[in-house]
Amino acid sequence: MTGLTRTILKAPAHVWWYLTELMGDTAYAKYVAHLQAHHPGAPVPTEREYWRARYAAQDANPGARCC
């Protein structure tokens, strides 16, 4: 397999990774991993609780965003 063929075959996986990162699809899993690594005794919120808290924090402190 040539380098170009390998690159073409890997492109969809790279695009998928970029889109899931951009849209925040992996944010909850990363948060849970962070909690388990750095705060082992802390309770892990459900995914629903996580997103509610995240959106509440964004609404309370909008910072620099377009909308």
N, CA and C of each residue as an Amber inpcrd file, in Angstrom:
protein
   201
   0.8500000  -1.1720000   0.0000000   0.0000000   0.0000000   0.0000000
   0.8950000   1.2340000   0.0000000   0.6260000   2.1540000  -0.8800000
   1.4400000   3.3600000  -0.9700000   1.0290000   4.3640000   0.0930000
   1.8590000   5.3560000   0.2750000   1.5690000   6.3880000   1.2610000
   0.3130000   7.1630000   0.9270000   0.1000000   7.4320000  -0.3590000
  -1.0890000   8.1680000  -0.7770000  -2.3510000   7.3550000  -0.5120000
  -2.3160000   6.0870000  -0.8140000  -3.4700000   5.2190000  -0.5790000
  -3.7810000   5.1510000   0.9110000  -2.7590000   5.0060000   1.7180000
  -2.9380000   4.9550000   3.1690000  -3.5620000   6.2540000   3.6700000
  -3.1020000   7.3750000   3.1640000  -3.6390000   8.6770000   3.5610000
  -5.1050000   8.7970000   3.1650000  -5.4320000   8.3710000   1.9630000
  -6.8170000   8.4430000   1.4960000  -7.7170000   7.5510000   2.3420000
  -7.2430000   6.3830000   2.7130000  -8.0510000   5.4700000   3.5130000
  -8.2340000   5.9620000   4.9540000  -7.2570000   6.6890000   5.4710000
  -7.3430000   7.1950000   6.8390000  -8.1160000   8.5060000   6.9340000
  -8.3090000   9.1960000   5.8390000  -8.9490000  10.5140000   5.8440000
 -10.3300000  10.5080000   6.5000000 -11.2230000   9.5620000   6.1830000
 -12.5390000   9.5950000   6.8440000 -12.4480000   9.4730000   8.3660000
 -11.5250000   8.6830000   8.8680000 -11.3670000   8.5510000  10.3180000
 -10.9020000   9.8630000  10.9350000 -10.0110000  10.5560000  10.2580000
  -9.5350000  11.8450000  10.7630000 -10.6470000  12.8890000  10.7370000
 -11.4350000  12.8950000   9.6910000 -12.5590000  13.8320000   9.5930000
 -13.5750000  13.5230000  10.6940000 -13.8650000  12.2450000  10.9190000
 -14.8080000  11.8560000  11.9680000 -14.3030000  12.2960000  13.3410000
 -13.0230000  12.0920000  13.6220000 -12.4460000  12.5190000  14.8900000
 -12.5910000  14.0270000  15.0600000 -12.2760000  14.7850000  14.0240000
 -12.3530000  16.2390000  14.0860000 -13.7820000  16.6970000  14.3720000
 -14.7430000  16.1200000  13.6740000 -16.1380000  16.5230000  13.8630000
 -16.6410000  16.1800000  15.2600000 -16.2990000  15.0120000  15.7760000
 -16.7640000  14.6600000  17.1230000 -16.1180000  15.5450000  18.1860000
 -14.8710000  15.9120000  17.9840000 -14.2150000  16.8310000  18.9120000
 -14.8280000  18.2220000  18.8140000 -15.0780000  18.6780000  17.6080000
 -15.6400000  20.0050000  17.3830000 -17.0300000  20.1300000  17.9930000
 -17.8320000  19.1000000  17.8730000 -19.2060000  19.1330000  18.3640000
 -19.2940000  18.8020000  19.8550000 -18.2270000  18.3460000  20.4590000
 -18.2190000  18.0600000  21.8890000 -18.7680000  16.6930000  22.2500000
 -18.8400000  15.7950000  21.2810000 -19.3970000  14.4700000  21.5370000
 -18.5920000  13.6710000  22.5560000 -17.3220000  13.9680000  22.6960000
 -16.4730000  13.2120000  23.6140000 -16.2350000  13.9500000  24.9310000
 -16.8960000  15.0880000  25.1310000 -16.6430000  15.9100000  26.3170000
 -16.9900000  15.1790000  27.6050000 -18.1150000  14.4850000  27.6400000
 -18.5140000  13.7860000  28.8640000 -17.5340000  12.6660000  29.2020000
 -17.1490000  11.8910000  28.2120000 -16.2080000  10.7930000  28.4550000
 -14.8690000  11.3360000  28.9650000 -14.4110000  12.4410000  28.4030000
 -13.1630000  13.0510000  28.8670000 -13.3100000  13.5620000  30.2980000
 -14.4690000  14.1290000  30.6100000 -14.7070000  14.6340000  31.9660000
 -14.6960000  13.4940000  32.9800000 -15.3550000  12.3950000  32.6490000
 -15.3820000  11.2360000  33.5410000 -13.9700000  10.6880000  33.7360000
 -13.2010000  10.5990000  32.6700000 -11.8180000  10.1210000  32.7780000
 -10.9950000  11.0530000  33.6640000 -11.2110000  12.3660000  33.5200000
 -10.5040000  13.3370000  34.3560000 -10.8820000  13.1580000  35.8250000
 -12.1780000  13.0190000  36.0900000 -12.6230000  12.8260000  37.4770000
 -11.9980000  11.5770000  38.0880000 -12.0050000  10.4950000  37.3580000
 -11.4690000   9.2470000  37.8830000  -9.9640000   9.3150000  38.0950000
  -9.2650000  10.0560000  37.2450000  -7.8130000  10.1510000  37.3660000
  -7.3750000  11.1310000  38.4610000  -8.0670000  12.2710000  38.5630000
  -7.6150000  13.3250000  39.4600000  -8.4460000  13.4700000  40.7320000
  -9.6620000  12.9600000  40.7450000 -10.5480000  13.0510000  41.9040000
 -11.2370000  11.6990000  42.1080000 -10.4900000  10.6800000  42.5230000
 -11.0330000   9.3200000  42.5640000 -12.2650000   9.1460000  43.4480000
 -12.4220000   9.9130000  44.5020000 -13.5620000   9.7480000  45.3930000
 -14.7710000  10.5780000  45.0190000 -14.6230000  11.4520000  44.0360000
 -15.7120000  12.3600000  43.6670000 -16.8350000  11.6010000  42.9660000
 -18.0770000  11.9910000  43.2490000 -19.1920000  11.3400000  42.5540000
 -19.2000000  11.7230000  41.0730000 -19.5170000  10.7710000  40.2390000
 -19.5560000  11.0130000  38.7920000 -20.9960000  11.3480000  38.4070000
 -21.2130000  12.5360000  37.8380000 -22.5750000  12.8930000  37.4450000
 -23.0270000  12.0650000  36.2450000 -24.3260000  11.9660000  36.0880000
 -24.8360000  11.3180000  34.8870000 -24.5380000  12.2180000  33.7040000
 -24.6600000  11.6790000  32.5190000 -24.3920000  12.4970000  31.3340000
 -25.3780000  13.6630000  31.2580000 -26.6010000  13.4200000  31.6340000
 -27.6120000  14.4800000  31.6160000 -27.2470000  15.5950000  32.6010000
 -26.8320000  15.2160000  33.8000000 -26.4170000  16.2060000  34.7990000
 -25.2030000  16.9930000  34.3130000 -24.2760000  16.3030000  33.6670000
 -23.0710000  16.9610000  33.1490000 -23.4370000  18.0440000  32.1390000
 -24.2830000  17.6930000  31.1710000 -24.6350000  18.6620000  30.1300000
 -25.4470000  19.8200000  30.6900000 -26.3280000  19.5490000  31.6390000
 -27.0970000  20.6440000  32.2610000 -26.1590000  21.6120000  32.9710000
 -25.2090000  21.0860000  33.7190000 -24.2580000  21.9450000  34.4280000
 -23.3740000  22.7120000  33.4470000 -22.9680000  22.0590000  32.3840000
 -22.1120000  22.7210000  31.3970000 -22.8430000  23.8720000  30.7100000
 -24.0930000  23.6230000  30.3090000 -24.8620000  24.6910000  29.6540000
 -25.2120000  25.8010000  30.6320000 -25.4780000  25.4620000  31.8800000
 -25.7560000  26.4870000  32.8860000 -24.5260000  27.3660000  33.0980000
 -23.3510000  26.7580000  33.1220000 -22.1120000  27.5280000  33.2860000
 -21.8680000  28.4310000  32.0810000 -22.1600000  27.9460000  30.8950000
 -21.9920000  28.7730000  29.6950000 -22.9630000  29.9500000  29.6930000
 -24.1900000  29.7050000  30.1530000 -25.1650000  30.7890000  30.2000000
 -24.8120000  31.8180000  31.2630000 -24.2560000  31.3620000  32.3860000
 -23.8840000  32.2740000  33.4620000 -22.6530000  33.0940000  33.1040000
 -21.7220000  32.5120000  32.3690000 -20.4810000  33.1930000  31.9630000
 -20.2880000  33.0360000  30.4690000 -20.9750000  33.8430000  29.6710000
 -20.9310000  33.6350000  28.2160000 -19.5640000  33.8150000  27.5780000
 -18.7130000  34.6570000  28.1230000 -17.3900000  34.8490000  27.5440000
 -17.4560000  35.3470000  26.1170000 -16.5100000  34.9230000  25.3020000
 -16.4560000  35.3690000  23.9100000 -16.9960000  34.2710000  23.0110000
 -18.2260000  34.3860000  22.6170000 -18.7960000  33.4530000  21.6500000
 -19.7120000  34.2400000  20.7290000 -20.0240000  33.6730000  19.6320000
 -20.7200000  34.4300000  18.5990000 -22.1860000  34.6930000  18.9120000
 -22.8450000  33.8130000  19.6400000 -24.2970000  33.9730000  19.8260000
 -24.6870000  34.0760000  21.2870000
